[in-house]
């Protein structure tokens, strides 16, 4: 076991957030598990360990299916945060079997390969339309003009969110996702609580409308499944919809801008991609590995486990460092080099085990659609200004990505 007191790992330092990868190399050199006092967690930086722990049922996204807060040695969240935790804790990402299994089985029907394939004309058409507007304007903010509206529209379309309401989704999502950062401040919690209340109230009204007039959408499908005996509480429906909206666009938005920023900083790789569009599938995997939008994923230790001779006791929390695992030289040759032709690429950006990202095929399709449209319609796309990184560490992205065409 190594101590973290003198490490360069500092998720609140803008310099670290700008480039955490040298600190990750230091962590991997220190050992397989490192106690990090500022967040009261055990950091796990190596790919083999992260991959194994994601599948280890002695860990859980929650502990409340087995223990009370007191039994687990934890303090209950403050009562004023309750709306956020009610919303968050009933989504399948933060549930364990059997509740996780029941909800995921129902939701997975909307993400079968056949269902996702049927969305392809819509996704490609929308990507082409968004990029055409960007080109016509001579450039703009790639985040605001392409990366954001595409996945928001797609997941909202799947869920049946009216087009007029969709501009409310991203601000709600951003405020809720602020709570996934390490040690979020109280102001972040207040925004998350407010967004949780507003988002939940909105969906409760939408569910009531769909009960009266069902449509060909996922919310209507969940209501129908409930009526046919696959029971979901109204809170589970609300939490599932919010999870799909948040997860269904947050990662794709950040993967898009992180990926294009990486391409602009590696002009040789960008030139190769422009010359050969058949590289798009492997390019997407490599860009997801190279600068993943989700840097850290947390799990509770439900039973004592041992890592490299160190006992990690029940009641503690493990922080699996996806960004570090994706740069582990034990798995990836020359991991700091962007290689769009990388063939052996077992990155874990979509997680693994029972919590593997249910929307991964859709995310890949959206990333391919926007990349294809940009390569075809804007072959001279270039960086117009150096972007500013968001201050967040766990969810890694940019404030904007200013580009120009021609």
PASE-589359 format. One record per residue (C-alpha): residue number from 0; residue in three letters; chain; x, y negated, z negated. Coordinates in nm, 4 decimals. Layout:
<atoms>
{NUM, "ALA", "A", {X, Y, Z}},
...
</atoms>
This chain:
<atoms>
{0, "UNK", "A", {0.0000, 0.0000, 0.0000}},
{1, "UNK", "A", {0.1216, -0.3494, 0.0813}},
{2, "UNK", "A", {0.0195, -0.6741, -0.0860}},
{3, "UNK", "A", {-0.1060, -0.9631, 0.1253}},
{4, "UNK", "A", {0.0052, -1.2615, -0.0817}},
{5, "UNK", "A", {0.2868, -1.3586, 0.1527}},
{6, "UNK", "A", {0.1282, -1.2592, 0.4830}},
{7, "UNK", "A", {0.0616, -1.4861, 0.7784}},
{8, "UNK", "A", {-0.2947, -1.3497, 0.7838}},
{9, "UNK", "A", {-0.5098, -1.6504, 0.6949}},
{10, "UNK", "A", {-0.8582, -1.6568, 0.8515}},
{11, "UNK", "A", {-0.9131, -2.0218, 0.7479}},
{12, "UNK", "A", {-0.5934, -2.1562, 0.9074}},
{13, "UNK", "A", {-0.6591, -2.3139, 1.2529}},
{14, "UNK", "A", {-0.3156, -2.1990, 1.3720}},
{15, "UNK", "A", {-0.3974, -1.8399, 1.2791}},
{16, "UNK", "A", {-0.7432, -1.8615, 1.4392}},
{17, "UNK", "A", {-0.5837, -1.9963, 1.7587}},
{18, "UNK", "A", {-0.3555, -1.6920, 1.7827}},
{19, "UNK", "A", {-0.3985, -1.4194, 1.5202}},
{20, "UNK", "A", {-0.2022, -1.1547, 1.7112}},
{21, "UNK", "A", {0.1476, -1.2182, 1.5640}},
{22, "UNK", "A", {-0.0036, -1.1899, 1.2133}},
{23, "UNK", "A", {-0.1698, -0.8642, 1.3146}},
{24, "UNK", "A", {0.1684, -0.7245, 1.4213}},
{25, "UNK", "A", {0.3014, -0.8153, 1.0781}},
{26, "UNK", "A", {0.0071, -0.6395, 0.9107}},
{27, "UNK", "A", {0.0581, -0.3223, 1.1139}},
{28, "UNK", "A", {0.4268, -0.3243, 1.0209}},
{29, "UNK", "A", {0.3401, -0.3600, 0.6517}},
{30, "UNK", "A", {0.1275, -0.0476, 0.6359}},
{31, "UNK", "A", {-0.2012, 0.1220, 0.7126}},
{32, "UNK", "A", {-0.4013, -0.0535, 0.4425}},
{33, "UNK", "A", {-0.3407, -0.3905, 0.2758}},
{34, "UNK", "A", {-0.5228, -0.5373, -0.0223}},
{35, "UNK", "A", {-0.6388, -0.8925, 0.0552}},
{36, "UNK", "A", {-0.7379, -1.0765, -0.2611}},
{37, "UNK", "A", {-0.8937, -1.3922, -0.1060}},
{38, "UNK", "A", {-1.1840, -1.1861, 0.0334}},
{39, "UNK", "A", {-1.1646, -0.8938, -0.2123}},
{40, "UNK", "A", {-1.1208, -0.6501, 0.0772}},
{41, "UNK", "A", {-0.8870, -0.3836, 0.2098}},
{42, "UNK", "A", {-0.7550, -0.4746, 0.5557}},
{43, "UNK", "A", {-0.7100, -0.1883, 0.8017}},
{44, "UNK", "A", {-0.5029, -0.3003, 1.1031}},
{45, "UNK", "A", {-0.4120, 0.0163, 1.2988}},
{46, "UNK", "A", {-0.6161, 0.1666, 1.5816}},
{47, "UNK", "A", {-0.6142, 0.5289, 1.4630}},
{48, "UNK", "A", {-0.7419, 0.4342, 1.1180}},
{49, "UNK", "A", {-1.0056, 0.1907, 1.2441}},
{50, "UNK", "A", {-1.1321, 0.4450, 1.4975}},
{51, "UNK", "A", {-1.1539, 0.7176, 1.2326}},
{52, "UNK", "A", {-1.3181, 0.4968, 0.9694}},
{53, "UNK", "A", {-1.5892, 0.3806, 1.2101}},
{54, "UNK", "A", {-1.6998, 0.7449, 1.2225}},
{55, "UNK", "A", {-1.6501, 0.8210, 0.8510}},
{56, "UNK", "A", {-1.9838, 0.8715, 0.6744}},
{57, "UNK", "A", {-1.8230, 0.7968, 0.3368}},
{58, "UNK", "A", {-1.8445, 0.4351, 0.4493}},
{59, "UNK", "A", {-2.1605, 0.2391, 0.5184}},
{60, "UNK", "A", {-2.2806, -0.0938, 0.6473}},
{61, "UNK", "A", {-2.4956, -0.1037, 0.3346}},
{62, "UNK", "A", {-2.4930, 0.0720, 0.0004}},
{63, "UNK", "A", {-2.8500, -0.0041, -0.1018}},
{64, "UNK", "A", {-2.9833, 0.3203, 0.0464}},
{65, "UNK", "A", {-2.7894, 0.4988, -0.2292}},
{66, "UNK", "A", {-2.7110, 0.2533, -0.5086}},
{67, "UNK", "A", {-2.8460, -0.0546, -0.6792}},
{68, "UNK", "A", {-2.6188, -0.3587, -0.6926}},
{69, "UNK", "A", {-2.5442, -0.2783, -1.0563}},
{70, "UNK", "A", {-2.4655, 0.0897, -0.9895}},
{71, "UNK", "A", {-2.2285, -0.0133, -0.7123}},
{72, "UNK", "A", {-2.0557, -0.2726, -0.9284}},
{73, "UNK", "A", {-2.1596, -0.5636, -0.7082}},
{74, "UNK", "A", {-2.3485, -0.8851, -0.7788}},
{75, "UNK", "A", {-2.6809, -0.9385, -0.6026}},
{76, "UNK", "A", {-2.6876, -1.2301, -0.3542}},
{77, "UNK", "A", {-2.8219, -1.5612, -0.4898}},
{78, "UNK", "A", {-3.2034, -1.5766, -0.4775}},
{79, "UNK", "A", {-3.1911, -1.8847, -0.2547}},
{80, "UNK", "A", {-3.0189, -1.6749, 0.0162}},
{81, "UNK", "A", {-3.3001, -1.4170, 0.0153}},
{82, "UNK", "A", {-3.4556, -1.5094, 0.3563}},
{83, "UNK", "A", {-3.1239, -1.4449, 0.5308}},
{84, "UNK", "A", {-3.0658, -1.1121, 0.3547}},
{85, "UNK", "A", {-3.4224, -0.9931, 0.4125}},
{86, "UNK", "A", {-3.3797, -1.0622, 0.7822}},
{87, "UNK", "A", {-3.0292, -0.9196, 0.8063}},
{88, "UNK", "A", {-3.0754, -0.6127, 0.5869}},
{89, "UNK", "A", {-3.3698, -0.4723, 0.7867}},
{90, "UNK", "A", {-3.1842, -0.4705, 1.1201}},
{91, "UNK", "A", {-3.0358, -0.1400, 1.2317}},
{92, "UNK", "A", {-2.6786, -0.2735, 1.2299}},
{93, "UNK", "A", {-2.7011, -0.3036, 0.8520}},
{94, "UNK", "A", {-2.8999, 0.0121, 0.7896}},
{95, "UNK", "A", {-2.7858, 0.3694, 0.7388}},
{96, "UNK", "A", {-2.9713, 0.6956, 0.8151}},
{97, "UNK", "A", {-3.2536, 0.7819, 0.8041}},
{98, "UNK", "A", {-3.3814, 0.4252, 0.8649}},
{99, "UNK", "A", {-3.1021, 0.3485, 1.1124}},
{100, "UNK", "A", {-3.1735, 0.6687, 1.3052}},
{101, "UNK", "A", {-3.5469, 0.5990, 1.3264}},
{102, "UNK", "A", {-3.5100, 0.2406, 1.4524}},
{103, "UNK", "A", {-3.2213, 0.3098, 1.6893}},
{104, "UNK", "A", {-3.4148, 0.5966, 1.8487}},
{105, "UNK", "A", {-3.6989, 0.3586, 1.9340}},
{106, "UNK", "A", {-3.4792, 0.0730, 2.0545}},
{107, "UNK", "A", {-3.2525, 0.2994, 2.2609}},
{108, "UNK", "A", {-3.5426, 0.3632, 2.4999}},
{109, "UNK", "A", {-3.4984, 0.0051, 2.6219}},
{110, "UNK", "A", {-3.1261, 0.0571, 2.6853}},
{111, "UNK", "A", {-3.1191, 0.3819, 2.8809}},
{112, "UNK", "A", {-2.8951, 0.3757, 3.1917}},
{113, "UNK", "A", {-3.2067, 0.3801, 3.4114}},
{114, "UNK", "A", {-3.3635, 0.0846, 3.2278}},
{115, "UNK", "A", {-3.0428, -0.1168, 3.2396}},
{116, "UNK", "A", {-2.9977, -0.0344, 3.6091}},
{117, "UNK", "A", {-3.3447, -0.1730, 3.6822}},
{118, "UNK", "A", {-3.2305, -0.5075, 3.5399}},
{119, "UNK", "A", {-2.9371, -0.5331, 3.7788}},
{120, "UNK", "A", {-3.1081, -0.7359, 4.0574}},
{121, "UNK", "A", {-3.2374, -0.9859, 3.8003}},
{122, "UNK", "A", {-2.8956, -1.0166, 3.6297}},
{123, "UNK", "A", {-2.7055, -1.0546, 3.9561}},
{124, "UNK", "A", {-2.9564, -1.3046, 4.0929}},
{125, "UNK", "A", {-2.9440, -1.5195, 3.7809}},
{126, "UNK", "A", {-2.5623, -1.5093, 3.7671}},
{127, "UNK", "A", {-2.5450, -1.6150, 4.1307}},
{128, "UNK", "A", {-2.7909, -1.9000, 4.0708}},
{129, "UNK", "A", {-2.6005, -2.0310, 3.7670}},
{130, "UNK", "A", {-2.2643, -2.0170, 3.9440}},
{131, "UNK", "A", {-2.4087, -2.1868, 4.2537}},
{132, "UNK", "A", {-2.5146, -2.4827, 4.0367}},
{133, "UNK", "A", {-2.1686, -2.4973, 3.8793}},
{134, "UNK", "A", {-2.0039, -2.5023, 4.2219}},
{135, "UNK", "A", {-2.2448, -2.7653, 4.3531}},
{136, "UNK", "A", {-2.1518, -2.9888, 4.0572}},
{137, "UNK", "A", {-1.7815, -2.9392, 4.1268}},
{138, "UNK", "A", {-1.7316, -2.7776, 3.7876}},
{139, "UNK", "A", {-1.8526, -2.8190, 3.4326}},
{140, "UNK", "A", {-1.8536, -2.6280, 3.1070}},
{141, "UNK", "A", {-1.8345, -2.2578, 3.1892}},
{142, "UNK", "A", {-1.9713, -2.1749, 2.8434}},
{143, "UNK", "A", {-2.2793, -2.3967, 2.8632}},
{144, "UNK", "A", {-2.3456, -2.3572, 3.2368}},
{145, "UNK", "A", {-2.2874, -1.9832, 3.2932}},
{146, "UNK", "A", {-2.1625, -1.7798, 2.9964}},
{147, "UNK", "A", {-2.4453, -1.8793, 2.7619}},
{148, "UNK", "A", {-2.7635, -1.8988, 2.9723}},
{149, "UNK", "A", {-2.7107, -1.5627, 3.1458}},
{150, "UNK", "A", {-2.7199, -1.3183, 2.8497}},
{151, "UNK", "A", {-2.9679, -1.5331, 2.6552}},
{152, "UNK", "A", {-3.2123, -1.5186, 2.9476}},
{153, "UNK", "A", {-3.1612, -1.1441, 2.9982}},
{154, "UNK", "A", {-3.2204, -1.0364, 2.6377}},
{155, "UNK", "A", {-3.5082, -1.2854, 2.6015}},
{156, "UNK", "A", {-3.6628, -1.1415, 2.9174}},
{157, "UNK", "A", {-3.6321, -0.7882, 2.7769}},
{158, "UNK", "A", {-3.7935, -0.8900, 2.4491}},
{159, "UNK", "A", {-4.0653, -1.1003, 2.6122}},
{160, "UNK", "A", {-3.9637, -1.4414, 2.4741}},
{161, "UNK", "A", {-4.1417, -1.7108, 2.6806}},
{162, "UNK", "A", {-3.9039, -1.9157, 2.8933}},
{163, "UNK", "A", {-4.0132, -2.2408, 2.7289}},
{164, "UNK", "A", {-3.8926, -2.1159, 2.3885}},
{165, "UNK", "A", {-3.5511, -1.9839, 2.4871}},
{166, "UNK", "A", {-3.3534, -2.2991, 2.4152}},
{167, "UNK", "A", {-3.4309, -2.2468, 2.0446}},
{168, "UNK", "A", {-3.2630, -1.9055, 2.0329}},
{169, "UNK", "A", {-2.8977, -2.0029, 2.0587}},
{170, "UNK", "A", {-2.9000, -2.2594, 1.7714}},
{171, "UNK", "A", {-3.0843, -2.0138, 1.5448}},
{172, "UNK", "A", {-2.8383, -1.7411, 1.6365}},
{173, "UNK", "A", {-2.5332, -1.9605, 1.5784}},
{174, "UNK", "A", {-2.6553, -2.0608, 1.2324}},
{175, "UNK", "A", {-2.7336, -1.7022, 1.1308}},
{176, "UNK", "A", {-2.4033, -1.5676, 1.2635}},
{177, "UNK", "A", {-2.2152, -1.8205, 1.0525}},
{178, "UNK", "A", {-2.2845, -1.5911, 0.7565}},
{179, "UNK", "A", {-2.0726, -1.3156, 0.9115}},
{180, "UNK", "A", {-1.7553, -1.5165, 0.8586}},
{181, "UNK", "A", {-1.5368, -1.4477, 0.5561}},
{182, "UNK", "A", {-1.6428, -1.6318, 0.2384}},
{183, "UNK", "A", {-1.8890, -1.8655, 0.4159}},
{184, "UNK", "A", {-1.9427, -2.2006, 0.2384}},
{185, "UNK", "A", {-2.2771, -2.2919, 0.0834}},
{186, "UNK", "A", {-2.3686, -2.5300, 0.3676}},
{187, "UNK", "A", {-2.3316, -2.2406, 0.6127}},
{188, "UNK", "A", {-2.5613, -2.0336, 0.3911}},
{189, "UNK", "A", {-2.8219, -2.3119, 0.3841}},
{190, "UNK", "A", {-2.8231, -2.3340, 0.7643}},
{191, "UNK", "A", {-2.8483, -1.9554, 0.7923}},
{192, "UNK", "A", {-3.1411, -1.9437, 0.5500}},
{193, "UNK", "A", {-3.3243, -2.2195, 0.7369}},
{194, "UNK", "A", {-3.2662, -2.0479, 1.0723}},
{195, "UNK", "A", {-3.3748, -1.7129, 0.9268}},
{196, "UNK", "A", {-3.7040, -1.8609, 0.8079}},
{197, "UNK", "A", {-3.7734, -2.0435, 1.1363}},
{198, "UNK", "A", {-3.6718, -1.7504, 1.3567}},
{199, "UNK", "A", {-3.8768, -1.5042, 1.1482}},
{200, "UNK", "A", {-4.1844, -1.7281, 1.1523}},
{201, "UNK", "A", {-4.1559, -1.7658, 1.5289}},
{202, "UNK", "A", {-4.1297, -1.3901, 1.5868}},
{203, "UNK", "A", {-4.4129, -1.3167, 1.3453}},
{204, "UNK", "A", {-4.6393, -1.5351, 1.5603}},
{205, "UNK", "A", {-4.5095, -1.3731, 1.8798}},
{206, "UNK", "A", {-4.5725, -1.0230, 1.7413}},
{207, "UNK", "A", {-4.9288, -1.1260, 1.6521}},
{208, "UNK", "A", {-4.9795, -1.2471, 2.0116}},
{209, "UNK", "A", {-4.8388, -0.9233, 2.1556}},
{210, "UNK", "A", {-5.0695, -0.7185, 1.9349}},
{211, "UNK", "A", {-5.3638, -0.8944, 2.1011}},
{212, "UNK", "A", {-5.2163, -0.9017, 2.4507}},
{213, "UNK", "A", {-4.9375, -0.6431, 2.5015}},
{214, "UNK", "A", {-4.6882, -0.7002, 2.7805}},
{215, "UNK", "A", {-4.4179, -0.5000, 2.9543}},
{216, "UNK", "A", {-4.1508, -0.5989, 2.7006}},
{217, "UNK", "A", {-3.9595, -0.4506, 2.4079}},
{218, "UNK", "A", {-4.1619, -0.6217, 2.1339}},
{219, "UNK", "A", {-4.4821, -0.4799, 2.2832}},
{220, "UNK", "A", {-4.3071, -0.1432, 2.3048}},
{221, "UNK", "A", {-4.2134, -0.1490, 1.9369}},
{222, "UNK", "A", {-4.5733, -0.2357, 1.8445}},
{223, "UNK", "A", {-4.6998, 0.0525, 2.0596}},
{224, "UNK", "A", {-4.4496, 0.2926, 1.9035}},
{225, "UNK", "A", {-4.5708, 0.1870, 1.5586}},
{226, "UNK", "A", {-4.9328, 0.2475, 1.6574}},
{227, "UNK", "A", {-4.8427, 0.5922, 1.7940}},
{228, "UNK", "A", {-4.6862, 0.7022, 1.4653}},
{229, "UNK", "A", {-4.3206, 0.5906, 1.4874}},
{230, "UNK", "A", {-4.3561, 0.3539, 1.1963}},
{231, "UNK", "A", {-4.1810, 0.0194, 1.1937}},
{232, "UNK", "A", {-4.2755, -0.2403, 0.9391}},
{233, "UNK", "A", {-4.3330, -0.5910, 1.0676}},
{234, "UNK", "A", {-4.0093, -0.6956, 0.8963}},
{235, "UNK", "A", {-3.8198, -0.4209, 1.0808}},
{236, "UNK", "A", {-3.9637, -0.5442, 1.4111}},
{237, "UNK", "A", {-3.8599, -0.9022, 1.3316}},
{238, "UNK", "A", {-3.5117, -0.8008, 1.2158}},
{239, "UNK", "A", {-3.4638, -0.5757, 1.5190}},
{240, "UNK", "A", {-3.5631, -0.8539, 1.7583}},
{241, "UNK", "A", {-3.3264, -1.1012, 1.5896}},
{242, "UNK", "A", {-3.0412, -0.8485, 1.5913}},
{243, "UNK", "A", {-3.0905, -0.7770, 1.9615}},
{244, "UNK", "A", {-3.1088, -1.1468, 2.0438}},
{245, "UNK", "A", {-2.7984, -1.2283, 1.8403}},
{246, "UNK", "A", {-2.5896, -0.9268, 1.9369}},
{247, "UNK", "A", {-2.7320, -0.9260, 2.2884}},
{248, "UNK", "A", {-2.5758, -1.2552, 2.3811}},
{249, "UNK", "A", {-2.3219, -1.3644, 2.1171}},
{250, "UNK", "A", {-2.0554, -1.1126, 2.2161}},
{251, "UNK", "A", {-2.1165, -1.1546, 2.5901}},
{252, "UNK", "A", {-2.0929, -1.5343, 2.5725}},
{253, "UNK", "A", {-1.7618, -1.5183, 2.3868}},
{254, "UNK", "A", {-1.6240, -1.2324, 2.5963}},
{255, "UNK", "A", {-1.6897, -1.4418, 2.9073}},
{256, "UNK", "A", {-1.5105, -1.7560, 2.7914}},
{257, "UNK", "A", {-1.2300, -1.5703, 2.6093}},
{258, "UNK", "A", {-1.1803, -1.3622, 2.9233}},
{259, "UNK", "A", {-1.1656, -1.6526, 3.1675}},
{260, "UNK", "A", {-0.9373, -1.8488, 2.9391}},
{261, "UNK", "A", {-0.7040, -1.5469, 2.9312}},
{262, "UNK", "A", {-0.7154, -1.5273, 3.3118}},
{263, "UNK", "A", {-0.6290, -1.8966, 3.3489}},
{264, "UNK", "A", {-0.3287, -1.8405, 3.1180}},
{265, "UNK", "A", {-0.2196, -1.5402, 3.3256}},
{266, "UNK", "A", {-0.2313, -1.6730, 3.6836}},
{267, "UNK", "A", {-0.0639, -1.3643, 3.8297}},
{268, "UNK", "A", {-0.3422, -1.1418, 3.6972}},
{269, "UNK", "A", {-0.6085, -1.3871, 3.8136}},
{270, "UNK", "A", {-0.4553, -1.3916, 4.1630}},
{271, "UNK", "A", {-0.4589, -1.0097, 4.1721}},
{272, "UNK", "A", {-0.8256, -1.0079, 4.0698}},
{273, "UNK", "A", {-0.9148, -1.2640, 4.3339}},
{274, "UNK", "A", {-0.7392, -1.0525, 4.5955}},
{275, "UNK", "A", {-0.9076, -0.7289, 4.4896}},
{276, "UNK", "A", {-1.2579, -0.7430, 4.3426}},
{277, "UNK", "A", {-1.2538, -0.3665, 4.2876}},
{278, "UNK", "A", {-1.0493, -0.4477, 3.9758}},
{279, "UNK", "A", {-1.3557, -0.6017, 3.8069}},
{280, "UNK", "A", {-1.4545, -0.2930, 3.6007}},
{281, "UNK", "A", {-1.1044, -0.2383, 3.4604}},
{282, "UNK", "A", {-1.0574, -0.6161, 3.4217}},
{283, "UNK", "A", {-1.3644, -0.6359, 3.1967}},
{284, "UNK", "A", {-1.2327, -0.3572, 2.9727}},
{285, "UNK", "A", {-0.8878, -0.5159, 2.9535}},
{286, "UNK", "A", {-1.0220, -0.8641, 2.8770}},
{287, "UNK", "A", {-1.2421, -0.7175, 2.6018}},
{288, "UNK", "A", {-0.9311, -0.5526, 2.4572}},
{289, "UNK", "A", {-0.6969, -0.8450, 2.5034}},
{290, "UNK", "A", {-0.9032, -1.1045, 2.3137}},
{291, "UNK", "A", {-1.2068, -0.9340, 2.1659}},
{292, "UNK", "A", {-1.5024, -1.1514, 2.0599}},
{293, "UNK", "A", {-1.5475, -0.9507, 1.7363}},
{294, "UNK", "A", {-1.2230, -0.9523, 1.5400}},
{295, "UNK", "A", {-1.3359, -0.7845, 1.2179}},
{296, "UNK", "A", {-1.6032, -0.5353, 1.1121}},
{297, "UNK", "A", {-1.6849, -0.4606, 0.7493}},
{298, "UNK", "A", {-1.7895, -0.1391, 0.5757}},
{299, "UNK", "A", {-1.8654, -0.0525, 0.2129}},
{300, "UNK", "A", {-1.6849, 0.2400, 0.0521}},
{301, "UNK", "A", {-1.9625, 0.4747, -0.0682}},
{302, "UNK", "A", {-1.7244, 0.7454, -0.1927}},
{303, "UNK", "A", {-1.3560, 0.7206, -0.2843}},
{304, "UNK", "A", {-1.1350, 0.7626, 0.0215}},
{305, "UNK", "A", {-0.7591, 0.7848, 0.0640}},
{306, "UNK", "A", {-0.5536, 0.6058, 0.3284}},
{307, "UNK", "A", {-0.1809, 0.6716, 0.3435}},
{308, "UNK", "A", {-0.1655, 0.7753, -0.0210}},
{309, "UNK", "A", {-0.3725, 0.4796, -0.1438}},
{310, "UNK", "A", {-0.7110, 0.5495, -0.3009}},
{311, "UNK", "A", {-0.9780, 0.3036, -0.1907}},
{312, "UNK", "A", {-1.2413, 0.3241, -0.4644}},
{313, "UNK", "A", {-1.6165, 0.3349, -0.4271}},
{314, "UNK", "A", {-1.7708, -0.0103, -0.4511}},
{315, "UNK", "A", {-1.5012, -0.1890, -0.2537}},
{316, "UNK", "A", {-1.5147, -0.3234, 0.1004}},
{317, "UNK", "A", {-1.2990, -0.2381, 0.3998}},
{318, "UNK", "A", {-1.2318, -0.4916, 0.6750}},
{319, "UNK", "A", {-1.1449, -0.3144, 0.9999}},
{320, "UNK", "A", {-0.9439, -0.5469, 1.2210}},
{321, "UNK", "A", {-1.0660, -0.4831, 1.5753}},
{322, "UNK", "A", {-0.8354, -0.7484, 1.7205}},
{323, "UNK", "A", {-0.5329, -0.5830, 1.5609}},
{324, "UNK", "A", {-0.6409, -0.2291, 1.6556}},
{325, "UNK", "A", {-0.6788, -0.3398, 2.0183}},
{326, "UNK", "A", {-0.3147, -0.4579, 2.0138}},
{327, "UNK", "A", {-0.1669, -0.1509, 1.8457}},
{328, "UNK", "A", {0.1466, -0.0451, 2.0404}},
{329, "UNK", "A", {0.0919, 0.3130, 1.9231}},
{330, "UNK", "A", {-0.2082, 0.3218, 2.1583}},
{331, "UNK", "A", {-0.1562, 0.0454, 2.4161}},
{332, "UNK", "A", {0.1681, 0.0075, 2.6072}},
{333, "UNK", "A", {0.2945, -0.3520, 2.5870}},
{334, "UNK", "A", {-0.0312, -0.4646, 2.4183}},
{335, "UNK", "A", {0.0472, -0.8360, 2.4323}},
{336, "UNK", "A", {0.0514, -0.8232, 2.8133}},
{337, "UNK", "A", {-0.2704, -0.8728, 3.0064}},
{338, "UNK", "A", {-0.2880, -0.5871, 3.2588}},
{339, "UNK", "A", {-0.6104, -0.5716, 3.4581}},
{340, "UNK", "A", {-0.5089, -0.2345, 3.6034}},
{341, "UNK", "A", {-0.4654, -0.0741, 3.2599}},
{342, "UNK", "A", {-0.6081, 0.2749, 3.3050}},
{343, "UNK", "A", {-0.5886, 0.4205, 2.9552}},
{344, "UNK", "A", {-0.7846, 0.1635, 2.7544}},
{345, "UNK", "A", {-0.9644, 0.3054, 2.4475}},
{346, "UNK", "A", {-1.0421, -0.0381, 2.2991}},
{347, "UNK", "A", {-1.2922, -0.0504, 2.0158}},
{348, "UNK", "A", {-1.4555, -0.3840, 2.0956}},
{349, "UNK", "A", {-1.7963, -0.2133, 2.1096}},
{350, "UNK", "A", {-1.7301, -0.0298, 1.7796}},
{351, "UNK", "A", {-1.7759, 0.3496, 1.7477}},
{352, "UNK", "A", {-1.9770, 0.6116, 1.5639}},
{353, "UNK", "A", {-2.3456, 0.5668, 1.4851}},
{354, "UNK", "A", {-2.3131, 0.1880, 1.5051}},
{355, "UNK", "A", {-2.1632, 0.1896, 1.8563}},
{356, "UNK", "A", {-2.3047, -0.1096, 2.0435}},
{357, "UNK", "A", {-2.6366, -0.0016, 2.1917}},
{358, "UNK", "A", {-2.6164, -0.2853, 2.4446}},
{359, "UNK", "A", {-2.2663, -0.2078, 2.5763}},
{360, "UNK", "A", {-2.3882, -0.1025, 2.9266}},
{361, "UNK", "A", {-2.5936, -0.4223, 2.9539}},
{362, "UNK", "A", {-2.3019, -0.6374, 2.8353}},
{363, "UNK", "A", {-2.0720, -0.4783, 3.0943}},
{364, "UNK", "A", {-2.3299, -0.5430, 3.3654}},
{365, "UNK", "A", {-2.3667, -0.9092, 3.2651}},
{366, "UNK", "A", {-1.9900, -0.9608, 3.2506}},
{367, "UNK", "A", {-1.9485, -0.7986, 3.5929}},
{368, "UNK", "A", {-2.2302, -1.0075, 3.7422}},
{369, "UNK", "A", {-2.0912, -1.3420, 3.6254}},
{370, "UNK", "A", {-1.7333, -1.2473, 3.7153}},
{371, "UNK", "A", {-1.8358, -1.1333, 4.0637}},
{372, "UNK", "A", {-2.0342, -1.4508, 4.1269}},
{373, "UNK", "A", {-1.7481, -1.6730, 4.0078}},
{374, "UNK", "A", {-1.4864, -1.4912, 4.2164}},
{375, "UNK", "A", {-1.7001, -1.5069, 4.5299}},
{376, "UNK", "A", {-1.8472, -1.8544, 4.5000}},
{377, "UNK", "A", {-1.5638, -2.0322, 4.3172}},
{378, "UNK", "A", {-1.2386, -1.8728, 4.4386}},
{379, "UNK", "A", {-1.0410, -2.1843, 4.3397}},
{380, "UNK", "A", {-1.1897, -2.2160, 3.9901}},
{381, "UNK", "A", {-0.9361, -2.3668, 3.7519}},
{382, "UNK", "A", {-0.9069, -2.5022, 3.3990}},
{383, "UNK", "A", {-0.9961, -2.8729, 3.3795}},
{384, "UNK", "A", {-0.8943, -2.9280, 3.0164}},
{385, "UNK", "A", {-0.7348, -2.7259, 2.7395}},
{386, "UNK", "A", {-1.0239, -2.5794, 2.5360}},
{387, "UNK", "A", {-1.0749, -2.6062, 2.1620}},
{388, "UNK", "A", {-1.1217, -2.2840, 1.9676}},
{389, "UNK", "A", {-1.4186, -2.2505, 1.7384}},
{390, "UNK", "A", {-1.3009, -2.2519, 1.3753}},
{391, "UNK", "A", {-1.4555, -1.9077, 1.3240}},
{392, "UNK", "A", {-1.2329, -1.6039, 1.2829}},
{393, "UNK", "A", {-1.4684, -1.3035, 1.2765}},
{394, "UNK", "A", {-1.6649, -1.4080, 1.5863}},
{395, "UNK", "A", {-1.3980, -1.5442, 1.8188}},
{396, "UNK", "A", {-1.4863, -1.7961, 2.0844}},
{397, "UNK", "A", {-1.4425, -2.1449, 2.2277}},
{398, "UNK", "A", {-1.6305, -2.4690, 2.1738}},
{399, "UNK", "A", {-1.6384, -2.5136, 2.5524}},
{400, "UNK", "A", {-1.4435, -2.4127, 2.8628}},
{401, "UNK", "A", {-1.4162, -2.7059, 3.1025}},
{402, "UNK", "A", {-1.3503, -2.5926, 3.4614}},
{403, "UNK", "A", {-1.3270, -2.7477, 3.8047}},
{404, "UNK", "A", {-1.3914, -2.6129, 4.1534}},
{405, "UNK", "A", {-1.1668, -2.7052, 4.4440}},
</atoms>
